[in-house]
Amino acid sequence: MGRPATVPKKRKDGFWIELRNKGDKSGVIIIRDTEVAMEQAVRQYKNTKDVIVLGEFRNGKKVEDSTSRKKSKVS
């Protein structure tokens, strides 16, 4: 068996969405390559599931939106 990994896994590049059944505490994470595909998936699942947009990840790190950067500089 061996020892467990000590380094956390890197996140794949793309746009991440978490889908949960209404009222549940955990769900399934899906990844889309483009923002348009992510928005289409959100529209598809929003009627039957709770949809949480986790954002865009590149090189294992979250990419900050330009709007959130502007807000943090103003504050």
Backbone as XML, in Angstrom:
<?xml version="1.0"?>
<chain id="A" units="angstrom">
  <residue number="1" name="MET">
    <atom name="N" x="0.830" y="-1.186" z="0.000"/>
    <atom name="CA" x="0.000" y="0.000" z="0.000"/>
    <atom name="C" x="0.874" y="1.248" z="0.000"/>
  </residue>
  <residue number="2" name="GLY">
    <atom name="N" x="1.699" y="1.444" z="0.966"/>
    <atom name="CA" x="2.568" y="2.607" z="0.956"/>
    <atom name="C" x="2.000" y="3.777" z="1.727"/>
  </residue>
  <residue number="3" name="ARG">
    <atom name="N" x="2.750" y="4.855" z="1.687"/>
    <atom name="CA" x="2.345" y="6.047" z="2.431"/>
    <atom name="C" x="1.372" y="6.893" z="1.612"/>
  </residue>
  <residue number="4" name="PRO">
    <atom name="N" x="0.504" y="7.625" z="2.277"/>
    <atom name="CA" x="-0.393" y="8.520" z="1.539"/>
    <atom name="C" x="0.370" y="9.733" z="1.006"/>
  </residue>
  <residue number="5" name="ALA">
    <atom name="N" x="-0.169" y="10.350" z="-0.005"/>
    <atom name="CA" x="0.469" y="11.522" z="-0.599"/>
    <atom name="C" x="0.447" y="12.678" z="0.391"/>
  </residue>
  <residue number="6" name="THR">
    <atom name="N" x="1.546" y="13.437" z="0.436"/>
    <atom name="CA" x="1.612" y="14.582" z="1.341"/>
    <atom name="C" x="1.376" y="15.892" z="0.606"/>
  </residue>
  <residue number="7" name="VAL">
    <atom name="N" x="1.529" y="15.868" z="-0.711"/>
    <atom name="CA" x="1.326" y="17.077" z="-1.506"/>
    <atom name="C" x="-0.112" y="17.083" z="-2.000"/>
  </residue>
  <residue number="8" name="PRO">
    <atom name="N" x="-0.841" y="18.190" z="-1.812"/>
    <atom name="CA" x="-2.222" y="18.227" z="-2.298"/>
    <atom name="C" x="-2.272" y="18.163" z="-3.823"/>
  </residue>
  <residue number="9" name="LYS">
    <atom name="N" x="-3.345" y="17.585" z="-4.359"/>
    <atom name="CA" x="-3.495" y="17.473" z="-5.807"/>
    <atom name="C" x="-3.720" y="18.844" z="-6.419"/>
  </residue>
  <residue number="10" name="LYS">
    <atom name="N" x="-3.184" y="19.035" z="-7.627"/>
    <atom name="CA" x="-3.402" y="20.286" z="-8.344"/>
    <atom name="C" x="-4.755" y="20.235" z="-9.028"/>
  </residue>
  <residue number="11" name="ARG">
    <atom name="N" x="-5.413" y="21.366" z="-9.081"/>
    <atom name="CA" x="-6.707" y="21.429" z="-9.747"/>
    <atom name="C" x="-6.509" y="21.577" z="-11.241"/>
  </residue>
  <residue number="12" name="LYS">
    <atom name="N" x="-7.347" y="20.920" z="-12.002"/>
    <atom name="CA" x="-7.264" y="20.993" z="-13.453"/>
    <atom name="C" x="-7.694" y="22.374" z="-13.929"/>
  </residue>
  <residue number="13" name="ASP">
    <atom name="N" x="-7.160" y="22.780" z="-15.073"/>
    <atom name="CA" x="-7.517" y="24.070" z="-15.661"/>
    <atom name="C" x="-8.951" y="24.031" z="-16.170"/>
  </residue>
  <residue number="14" name="GLY">
    <atom name="N" x="-9.658" y="25.135" z="-15.976"/>
    <atom name="CA" x="-11.022" y="25.247" z="-16.467"/>
    <atom name="C" x="-11.908" y="25.983" z="-15.477"/>
  </residue>
  <residue number="15" name="PHE">
    <atom name="N" x="-13.189" y="25.971" z="-15.761"/>
    <atom name="CA" x="-14.184" y="26.631" z="-14.926"/>
    <atom name="C" x="-14.896" y="25.567" z="-14.105"/>
  </residue>
  <residue number="16" name="TRP">
    <atom name="N" x="-14.896" y="25.744" z="-12.785"/>
    <atom name="CA" x="-15.408" y="24.749" z="-11.861"/>
    <atom name="C" x="-16.785" y="25.138" z="-11.345"/>
  </residue>
  <residue number="17" name="ILE">
    <atom name="N" x="-17.678" y="24.136" z="-11.284"/>
    <atom name="CA" x="-19.041" y="24.314" z="-10.775"/>
    <atom name="C" x="-19.329" y="23.164" z="-9.815"/>
  </residue>
  <residue number="18" name="GLU">
    <atom name="N" x="-19.972" y="23.479" z="-8.704"/>
    <atom name="CA" x="-20.409" y="22.417" z="-7.793"/>
    <atom name="C" x="-21.921" y="22.301" z="-7.894"/>
  </residue>
  <residue number="19" name="LEU">
    <atom name="N" x="-22.408" y="21.064" z="-8.079"/>
    <atom name="CA" x="-23.838" y="20.785" z="-8.179"/>
    <atom name="C" x="-24.261" y="19.994" z="-6.953"/>
  </residue>
  <residue number="20" name="ARG">
    <atom name="N" x="-25.299" y="20.473" z="-6.284"/>
    <atom name="CA" x="-25.823" y="19.792" z="-5.101"/>
    <atom name="C" x="-27.314" y="19.572" z="-5.284"/>
  </residue>
  <residue number="21" name="ASN">
    <atom name="N" x="-27.812" y="18.470" z="-4.729"/>
    <atom name="CA" x="-29.252" y="18.316" z="-4.628"/>
    <atom name="C" x="-29.757" y="19.350" z="-3.640"/>
  </residue>
  <residue number="22" name="LYS">
    <atom name="N" x="-30.948" y="19.839" z="-3.841"/>
    <atom name="CA" x="-31.469" y="20.898" z="-2.978"/>
    <atom name="C" x="-31.515" y="20.406" z="-1.531"/>
  </residue>
  <residue number="23" name="GLY">
    <atom name="N" x="-30.853" y="21.158" z="-0.643"/>
    <atom name="CA" x="-30.830" y="20.825" z="0.764"/>
    <atom name="C" x="-29.628" y="19.997" z="1.197"/>
  </residue>
  <residue number="24" name="ASP">
    <atom name="N" x="-28.846" y="19.478" z="0.281"/>
    <atom name="CA" x="-27.673" y="18.678" z="0.649"/>
    <atom name="C" x="-26.491" y="19.564" z="1.013"/>
  </residue>
  <residue number="25" name="LYS">
    <atom name="N" x="-25.534" y="18.977" z="1.749"/>
    <atom name="CA" x="-24.347" y="19.721" z="2.167"/>
    <atom name="C" x="-23.151" y="19.468" z="1.254"/>
  </residue>
  <residue number="26" name="SER">
    <atom name="N" x="-23.169" y="18.389" z="0.505"/>
    <atom name="CA" x="-22.066" y="18.103" z="-0.408"/>
    <atom name="C" x="-22.626" y="17.805" z="-1.785"/>
  </residue>
  <residue number="27" name="GLY">
    <atom name="N" x="-21.758" y="17.904" z="-2.782"/>
    <atom name="CA" x="-22.227" y="17.703" z="-4.140"/>
    <atom name="C" x="-21.132" y="17.183" z="-5.044"/>
  </residue>
  <residue number="28" name="VAL">
    <atom name="N" x="-21.365" y="17.339" z="-6.342"/>
    <atom name="CA" x="-20.456" y="16.876" z="-7.375"/>
    <atom name="C" x="-19.844" y="18.095" z="-8.051"/>
  </residue>
  <residue number="29" name="ILE">
    <atom name="N" x="-18.545" y="18.041" z="-8.301"/>
    <atom name="CA" x="-17.866" y="19.140" z="-8.987"/>
    <atom name="C" x="-17.693" y="18.759" z="-10.445"/>
  </residue>
  <residue number="30" name="ILE">
    <atom name="N" x="-18.095" y="19.683" z="-11.345"/>
    <atom name="CA" x="-17.878" y="19.475" z="-12.769"/>
    <atom name="C" x="-17.000" y="20.603" z="-13.297"/>
  </residue>
  <residue number="31" name="ILE">
    <atom name="N" x="-16.247" y="20.294" z="-14.349"/>
    <atom name="CA" x="-15.305" y="21.249" z="-14.924"/>
    <atom name="C" x="-15.681" y="21.469" z="-16.381"/>
  </residue>
  <residue number="32" name="ARG">
    <atom name="N" x="-15.691" y="22.731" z="-16.790"/>
    <atom name="CA" x="-15.930" y="23.094" z="-18.182"/>
    <atom name="C" x="-14.729" y="23.879" z="-18.695"/>
  </residue>
  <residue number="33" name="ASP">
    <atom name="N" x="-14.436" y="23.735" z="-19.985"/>
    <atom name="CA" x="-13.262" y="24.370" z="-20.573"/>
    <atom name="C" x="-13.424" y="25.868" z="-20.784"/>
  </residue>
  <residue number="34" name="THR">
    <atom name="N" x="-14.625" y="26.314" z="-21.145"/>
    <atom name="CA" x="-14.834" y="27.723" z="-21.451"/>
    <atom name="C" x="-15.900" y="28.305" z="-20.542"/>
  </residue>
  <residue number="35" name="GLU">
    <atom name="N" x="-15.899" y="29.623" z="-20.454"/>
    <atom name="CA" x="-16.891" y="30.305" z="-19.622"/>
    <atom name="C" x="-18.289" y="30.151" z="-20.207"/>
  </residue>
  <residue number="36" name="VAL">
    <atom name="N" x="-18.385" y="30.143" z="-21.528"/>
    <atom name="CA" x="-19.686" y="29.967" z="-22.187"/>
    <atom name="C" x="-20.260" y="28.597" z="-21.853"/>
  </residue>
  <residue number="37" name="ALA">
    <atom name="N" x="-19.436" y="27.563" z="-21.885"/>
    <atom name="CA" x="-19.892" y="26.214" z="-21.541"/>
    <atom name="C" x="-20.295" y="26.134" z="-20.071"/>
  </residue>
  <residue number="38" name="MET">
    <atom name="N" x="-19.571" y="26.849" z="-19.199"/>
    <atom name="CA" x="-19.915" y="26.872" z="-17.784"/>
    <atom name="C" x="-21.282" y="27.517" z="-17.578"/>
  </residue>
  <residue number="39" name="GLU">
    <atom name="N" x="-21.524" y="28.664" z="-18.238"/>
    <atom name="CA" x="-22.810" y="29.347" z="-18.100"/>
    <atom name="C" x="-23.957" y="28.494" z="-18.642"/>
  </residue>
  <residue number="40" name="GLN">
    <atom name="N" x="-23.701" y="27.741" z="-19.705"/>
    <atom name="CA" x="-24.711" y="26.851" z="-20.253"/>
    <atom name="C" x="-25.042" y="25.739" z="-19.259"/>
  </residue>
  <residue number="41" name="ALA">
    <atom name="N" x="-24.039" y="25.189" z="-18.593"/>
    <atom name="CA" x="-24.258" y="24.151" z="-17.591"/>
    <atom name="C" x="-25.028" y="24.706" z="-16.392"/>
  </residue>
  <residue number="42" name="VAL">
    <atom name="N" x="-24.738" y="25.944" z="-15.997"/>
    <atom name="CA" x="-25.461" y="26.572" z="-14.889"/>
    <atom name="C" x="-26.942" y="26.694" z="-15.240"/>
  </residue>
  <residue number="43" name="ARG">
    <atom name="N" x="-27.235" y="27.157" z="-16.459"/>
    <atom name="CA" x="-28.637" y="27.280" z="-16.883"/>
    <atom name="C" x="-29.320" y="25.924" z="-16.944"/>
  </residue>
  <residue number="44" name="GLN">
    <atom name="N" x="-28.583" y="24.899" z="-17.343"/>
    <atom name="CA" x="-29.144" y="23.558" z="-17.466"/>
    <atom name="C" x="-29.539" y="22.982" z="-16.104"/>
  </residue>
  <residue number="45" name="TYR">
    <atom name="N" x="-28.700" y="23.171" z="-15.096"/>
    <atom name="CA" x="-28.906" y="22.525" z="-13.802"/>
    <atom name="C" x="-29.622" y="23.383" z="-12.769"/>
  </residue>
  <residue number="46" name="LYS">
    <atom name="N" x="-29.787" y="24.677" z="-12.989"/>
    <atom name="CA" x="-30.303" y="25.545" z="-11.930"/>
    <atom name="C" x="-31.743" y="25.245" z="-11.524"/>
  </residue>
  <residue number="47" name="ASN">
    <atom name="N" x="-32.541" y="24.618" z="-12.382"/>
    <atom name="CA" x="-33.929" y="24.322" z="-12.037"/>
    <atom name="C" x="-34.060" y="23.163" z="-11.055"/>
  </residue>
  <residue number="48" name="THR">
    <atom name="N" x="-33.156" y="22.189" z="-11.136"/>
    <atom name="CA" x="-33.299" y="20.993" z="-10.306"/>
    <atom name="C" x="-32.257" y="20.876" z="-9.210"/>
  </residue>
  <residue number="49" name="LYS">
    <atom name="N" x="-31.157" y="21.620" z="-9.296"/>
    <atom name="CA" x="-30.061" y="21.490" z="-8.341"/>
    <atom name="C" x="-29.660" y="22.856" z="-7.792"/>
  </residue>
  <residue number="50" name="ASP">
    <atom name="N" x="-28.949" y="22.846" z="-6.671"/>
    <atom name="CA" x="-28.277" y="24.048" z="-6.190"/>
    <atom name="C" x="-26.940" y="24.130" z="-6.905"/>
  </residue>
  <residue number="51" name="VAL">
    <atom name="N" x="-26.680" y="25.249" z="-7.586"/>
    <atom name="CA" x="-25.466" y="25.413" z="-8.378"/>
    <atom name="C" x="-24.572" y="26.437" z="-7.695"/>
  </residue>
  <residue number="52" name="ILE">
    <atom name="N" x="-23.308" y="26.063" z="-7.458"/>
    <atom name="CA" x="-22.331" y="26.966" z="-6.868"/>
    <atom name="C" x="-21.174" y="27.090" z="-7.859"/>
  </residue>
  <residue number="53" name="VAL">
    <atom name="N" x="-20.932" y="28.307" z="-8.334"/>
    <atom name="CA" x="-19.830" y="28.550" z="-9.262"/>
    <atom name="C" x="-18.575" y="28.783" z="-8.441"/>
  </residue>
  <residue number="54" name="LEU">
    <atom name="N" x="-17.601" y="27.893" z="-8.597"/>
    <atom name="CA" x="-16.358" y="27.985" z="-7.842"/>
    <atom name="C" x="-15.337" y="28.885" z="-8.521"/>
  </residue>
  <residue number="55" name="GLY">
    <atom name="N" x="-15.472" y="29.098" z="-9.820"/>
    <atom name="CA" x="-14.593" y="30.017" z="-10.529"/>
    <atom name="C" x="-13.644" y="29.318" z="-11.484"/>
  </residue>
  <residue number="56" name="GLU">
    <atom name="N" x="-12.692" y="30.098" z="-11.998"/>
    <atom name="CA" x="-11.731" y="29.593" z="-12.963"/>
    <atom name="C" x="-10.424" y="29.244" z="-12.260"/>
  </residue>
  <residue number="57" name="PHE">
    <atom name="N" x="-9.837" y="28.122" z="-12.654"/>
    <atom name="CA" x="-8.564" y="27.689" z="-12.105"/>
    <atom name="C" x="-7.572" y="27.523" z="-13.248"/>
  </residue>
  <residue number="58" name="ARG">
    <atom name="N" x="-6.373" y="28.062" z="-13.061"/>
    <atom name="CA" x="-5.269" y="27.892" z="-14.004"/>
    <atom name="C" x="-4.014" y="27.557" z="-13.214"/>
  </residue>
  <residue number="59" name="ASN">
    <atom name="N" x="-3.283" y="26.562" z="-13.670"/>
    <atom name="CA" x="-2.053" y="26.116" z="-13.011"/>
    <atom name="C" x="-2.280" y="25.765" z="-11.543"/>
  </residue>
  <residue number="60" name="GLY">
    <atom name="N" x="-3.437" y="25.205" z="-11.242"/>
    <atom name="CA" x="-3.735" y="24.764" z="-9.889"/>
    <atom name="C" x="-4.167" y="25.854" z="-8.928"/>
  </residue>
  <residue number="61" name="LYS">
    <atom name="N" x="-4.299" y="27.103" z="-9.414"/>
    <atom name="CA" x="-4.691" y="28.210" z="-8.553"/>
    <atom name="C" x="-5.908" y="28.926" z="-9.116"/>
  </residue>
  <residue number="62" name="LYS">
    <atom name="N" x="-6.679" y="29.523" z="-8.230"/>
    <atom name="CA" x="-7.869" y="30.240" z="-8.651"/>
    <atom name="C" x="-7.479" y="31.561" z="-9.316"/>
  </residue>
  <residue number="63" name="VAL">
    <atom name="N" x="-8.136" y="31.869" z="-10.424"/>
    <atom name="CA" x="-7.911" y="33.118" z="-11.132"/>
    <atom name="C" x="-8.904" y="34.138" z="-10.601"/>
  </residue>
  <residue number="64" name="GLU">
    <atom name="N" x="-8.400" y="35.268" z="-10.126"/>
    <atom name="CA" x="-9.264" y="36.311" z="-9.586"/>
    <atom name="C" x="-9.925" y="37.085" z="-10.713"/>
  </residue>
  <residue number="65" name="ASP">
    <atom name="N" x="-11.178" y="37.471" z="-10.521"/>
    <atom name="CA" x="-11.892" y="38.287" z="-11.495"/>
    <atom name="C" x="-11.356" y="39.701" z="-11.464"/>
  </residue>
  <residue number="66" name="SER">
    <atom name="N" x="-11.473" y="40.403" z="-12.585"/>
    <atom name="CA" x="-11.015" y="41.792" z="-12.634"/>
    <atom name="C" x="-11.875" y="42.676" z="-11.736"/>
  </residue>
  <residue number="67" name="THR">
    <atom name="N" x="-13.162" y="42.332" z="-11.581"/>
    <atom name="CA" x="-14.033" y="43.134" z="-10.725"/>
    <atom name="C" x="-13.664" y="42.972" z="-9.261"/>
  </residue>
  <residue number="68" name="SER">
    <atom name="N" x="-13.299" y="41.753" z="-8.847"/>
    <atom name="CA" x="-12.946" y="41.548" z="-7.439"/>
    <atom name="C" x="-11.610" y="42.215" z="-7.115"/>
  </residue>
  <residue number="69" name="ARG">
    <atom name="N" x="-10.703" y="42.288" z="-8.103"/>
    <atom name="CA" x="-9.430" y="42.980" z="-7.866"/>
    <atom name="C" x="-9.667" y="44.477" z="-7.676"/>
  </residue>
  <residue number="70" name="LYS">
    <atom name="N" x="-10.581" y="45.026" z="-8.470"/>
    <atom name="CA" x="-10.876" y="46.464" z="-8.329"/>
    <atom name="C" x="-11.473" y="46.754" z="-6.957"/>
  </residue>
  <residue number="71" name="LYS">
    <atom name="N" x="-12.359" y="45.890" z="-6.498"/>
    <atom name="CA" x="-12.981" y="46.088" z="-5.193"/>
    <atom name="C" x="-11.950" y="46.023" z="-4.077"/>
  </residue>
  <residue number="72" name="SER">
    <atom name="N" x="-11.009" y="45.080" z="-4.182"/>
    <atom name="CA" x="-10.024" y="44.943" z="-3.097"/>
    <atom name="C" x="-9.065" y="46.134" z="-3.061"/>
  </residue>
  <residue number="73" name="LYS">
    <atom name="N" x="-8.773" y="46.766" z="-4.206"/>
    <atom name="CA" x="-7.898" y="47.916" z="-4.208"/>
    <atom name="C" x="-8.583" y="49.140" z="-3.622"/>
  </residue>
  <residue number="74" name="VAL">
    <atom name="N" x="-9.884" y="49.269" z="-3.856"/>
    <atom name="CA" x="-10.635" y="50.417" z="-3.363"/>
    <atom name="C" x="-10.787" y="50.346" z="-1.858"/>
  </residue>
  <residue number="75" name="SER">
    <atom name="N" x="-11.023" y="49.150" z="-1.325"/>
    <atom name="CA" x="-11.282" y="48.981" z="0.115"/>
    <atom name="C" x="-10.107" y="49.354" z="0.954"/>
  </residue>
</chain>
